[in-house]
Amino acid sequence: MTRFHCHHGQHIVLLEDRMVAIRESSFAHAITFSDKPLQPGEIFLIEIERNERGWSGHLRLGLTQHNPDSKFELPQYALPDLACRGKSWIFAVTKTHNRVVEFQDQPYRPIFNLRPESIVVNTTRGSVRTSYLKPQIGRQPQPCNEPAPEESVEEAGPATASRSILPTDVGSRIGLVYVINDETNLAEMHFIINGEDQGPCAKDIPYKNGPLYAVVDVYGTTKQVRSSSSTECLRCKSCAGIPF
């Protein structure tokens, strides 16, 4: 279970055993981190729980090698302030333009099999239902020891909740993951937004230079976010019953 780190911006309040991060005032000083470094192939998944009108901009998300355990002085913003310090790869989540288009419009290779017929995604931390990566509007969490409800191809199409809400809306689920490129021996970072891999938003990350923590800036209209594992079950290998 991944919580938020106890070192955070002065306007952040952590609730529910550090599973929920809320910006109590203003729109700045709202940087948070994962409480431990991420492993390659591990999905850090958050859900937007509350928005607040009157601000511009939205959630910022990424990776950093600045260790929050050191209690270093935090800037007002992840972008551009923390990113400009180096050792950080941070991007704004927008309403529409989050998908990466490779050169000459060539399709990228997704990290996971997230096609409609896929039921489970295997990660380095265990296995998780693909439905958990999508908005849970109108769904009930499924315990590990119960079979997943059947979902037809029609149900997995444009009419599903994952297609009907924007990435910045309440209920949107945003995953962050990095993997190692065997050819370059460097890492690339992907966003998985409402169950869809957006492609490599950052490449050539020198992951061997230090642990990589998730960084979340609860910025602008985004008011409150939750670590997904507070309500959903990240299924371990033995519980999933699916070999890696």
C-alpha positions in Angstrom: 0.0 0.0 0.0 1.5 3.3 -1.1 0.8 6.3 1.1 1.7 10.0 0.7 5.0 11.1 2.4 4.9 13.0 5.6 7.1 15.7 4.0 4.8 17.9 1.9 3.8 21.5 1.0 2.6 23.7 3.7 -1.0 23.9 2.3 -1.4 20.1 2.2 -3.2 18.1 4.8 -3.0 14.3 4.8 -6.0 12.3 6.0 -7.0 8.6 6.4 -3.5 7.4 7.4 -1.9 9.5 4.7 -3.9 7.9 1.9 -5.7 11.2 1.0 -4.0 14.6 0.2 -6.1 17.8 0.3 -5.0 21.3 -0.4 -6.6 23.3 2.3 -6.1 26.8 0.9 -4.5 28.8 -2.0 -3.4 27.0 -5.1 0.4 26.7 -4.3 2.6 24.9 -1.8 0.8 21.7 -2.4 3.5 19.3 -3.4 3.3 15.7 -2.1 5.4 12.6 -2.7 4.9 8.8 -2.5 6.1 7.5 0.9 8.6 5.2 -0.7 10.4 4.9 -4.1 8.7 3.3 -7.0 10.0 0.1 -8.5 10.2 -0.3 -12.3 6.8 -1.5 -13.5 5.0 -0.5 -10.4 1.9 1.6 -10.9 1.4 4.6 -8.6 -2.3 5.2 -9.0 -4.3 8.2 -7.7 -7.9 9.3 -8.0 -9.1 12.9 -8.1 -11.8 13.2 -5.4 -12.5 16.9 -5.3 -12.0 19.9 -7.6 -12.3 23.6 -6.7 -13.5 26.3 -9.1 -11.9 29.7 -9.4 -8.4 28.5 -10.3 -6.7 27.7 -13.6 -4.5 24.6 -14.3 -4.8 21.1 -12.9 -2.9 18.3 -11.2 0.9 17.9 -11.9 2.5 14.5 -11.7 5.8 12.9 -12.3 9.0 11.4 -10.8 11.8 12.9 -8.8 15.1 11.7 -7.4 15.0 14.4 -4.7 14.5 12.3 -1.6 11.6 13.6 0.6 13.2 11.8 3.6 15.9 14.5 3.6 13.2 17.1 4.3 14.6 19.4 1.7 13.0 22.8 1.3 10.0 22.6 -1.1 9.3 25.2 -3.7 5.8 26.6 -4.3 5.2 24.5 -7.5 6.3 21.3 -9.0 6.2 23.1 -12.4 8.4 24.9 -13.1 10.2 25.2 -9.7 11.0 21.6 -8.7 11.5 20.5 -12.3 14.1 23.3 -12.8 16.2 21.9 -10.0 16.9 18.9 -12.1 16.5 15.2 -11.3 12.7 15.5 -11.8 10.4 14.6 -14.7 7.0 16.3 -14.1 4.1 17.1 -16.4 0.7 18.8 -16.1 -2.4 16.7 -16.6 -4.7 18.4 -19.0 -8.3 18.0 -20.0 -7.5 16.5 -23.4 -3.9 16.6 -24.7 -2.1 14.0 -22.6 -1.3 11.3 -25.2 2.2 11.3 -26.6 2.6 11.0 -30.4 5.9 9.5 -31.5 7.9 10.8 -34.4 6.2 10.5 -37.8 3.0 9.5 -35.9 4.3 6.0 -35.3 2.4 4.2 -32.6 4.2 3.6 -29.3 4.5 0.3 -27.6 2.3 0.2 -24.5 3.8 -1.0 -21.2 0.8 -3.2 -20.3 -1.9 -5.1 -22.2 -4.8 -2.8 -21.5 -7.1 -4.0 -24.3 -10.8 -4.5 -23.5 -10.5 -8.3 -23.2 -7.7 -8.0 -20.6 -8.8 -8.7 -17.0 -5.6 -8.4 -15.0 -2.4 -6.4 -15.4 0.8 -7.9 -13.9 3.1 -5.4 -12.2 6.3 -5.8 -10.1 4.2 -5.3 -7.0 1.6 -8.0 -7.9 -1.5 -8.0 -10.1 -4.3 -5.6 -10.4 -7.6 -5.8 -12.3 -7.6 -3.5 -15.3 -11.0 -2.2 -14.1 -9.2 -0.6 -11.1 -7.3 1.6 -13.5 -10.6 3.1 -14.8 -13.1 5.4 -13.1 -15.2 3.6 -10.5 -18.3 5.6 -11.1 -21.2 3.2 -10.8 -19.0 0.3 -9.9 -18.5 -1.6 -6.7 -15.0 -2.7 -5.6 -14.5 -6.4 -6.2 -12.7 -8.3 -3.4 -9.8 -10.5 -4.3 -11.5 -13.7 -3.6 -14.5 -13.0 -5.9 -14.4 -13.3 -9.7 -14.4 -10.2 -11.8 -17.7 -9.3 -13.3 -17.9 -10.0 -17.0 -17.5 -7.1 -19.3 -18.4 -7.2 -23.0 -16.5 -5.5 -25.7 -19.5 -3.1 -26.2 -19.3 -2.2 -22.5 -15.6 -1.5 -22.9 -16.1 1.0 -25.7 -16.6 4.8 -25.9 -19.7 4.7 -23.7 -17.8 3.6 -20.6 -17.0 5.9 -17.7 -13.3 5.9 -18.7 -14.3 7.6 -22.0 -17.0 9.8 -20.6 -15.1 11.8 -18.0 -12.1 14.0 -18.6 -8.7 13.3 -17.1 -9.1 16.3 -14.8 -12.6 15.5 -13.6 -13.6 14.1 -10.2 -13.4 10.3 -10.4 -10.6 10.3 -12.9 -7.8 7.7 -12.2 -4.3 8.5 -13.2 -1.5 6.0 -13.0 2.2 6.7 -13.2 4.7 4.0 -14.1 8.3 3.8 -15.4 10.0 0.9 -17.1 13.6 0.2 -18.2 14.6 0.4 -21.9 16.9 -2.5 -22.4 18.6 -0.9 -25.4 19.5 2.4 -23.6 19.6 1.1 -20.0 17.6 4.2 -19.1 14.0 4.5 -18.0 10.9 6.0 -19.6 7.8 7.2 -17.8 4.2 6.7 -18.9 0.9 8.0 -17.6 -2.1 5.6 -17.6 -5.2 7.8 -17.6 -8.5 6.1 -16.9 -7.1 2.8 -18.1 -5.4 4.1 -21.3 -1.6 4.2 -21.7 -0.7 7.7 -22.9 2.7 6.8 -24.2 6.2 7.8 -23.0 6.1 11.3 -21.7 9.7 11.2 -20.5 12.6 9.2 -21.8 16.3 8.7 -20.9 15.7 8.9 -17.1 18.9 7.8 -15.3 17.2 5.5 -12.8 20.5 4.2 -11.5 21.4 7.6 -10.2 19.0 7.4 -7.3 15.5 6.1 -6.1 12.5 7.5 -8.0 9.7 8.9 -5.9 6.3 9.9 -7.3 5.6 13.6 -7.0 2.1 15.0 -7.0 1.3 18.7 -7.1 -2.3 19.2 -6.0 -2.5 22.3 -8.1 -5.1 24.7 -9.5 -8.6 23.2 -9.8 -7.5 19.9 -8.3 -8.4 20.0 -4.6 -8.1 16.5 -3.2 -6.6 13.2 -4.4 -6.5 9.7 -3.0 -4.1 6.9 -3.3 -6.1 4.2 -5.1 -5.0 1.4 -2.8 -7.0 3.0 0.0 -10.2 1.8 -1.6 -9.2 -0.9 -4.0 -7.2 -4.1 -3.6 -3.9 -4.3 -5.3 -3.8 -8.1 -5.7 -0.7 -10.0 -4.8 0.6 -12.8 -7.0 -0.8 -15.5 -4.8 -4.2 -13.9 -4.5 -4.4 -13.2 -8.3 -3.4 -16.8 -9.0 -1.8 -15.7 -12.2 1.9 -16.4 -13.0 4.3 -13.7 -14.0 
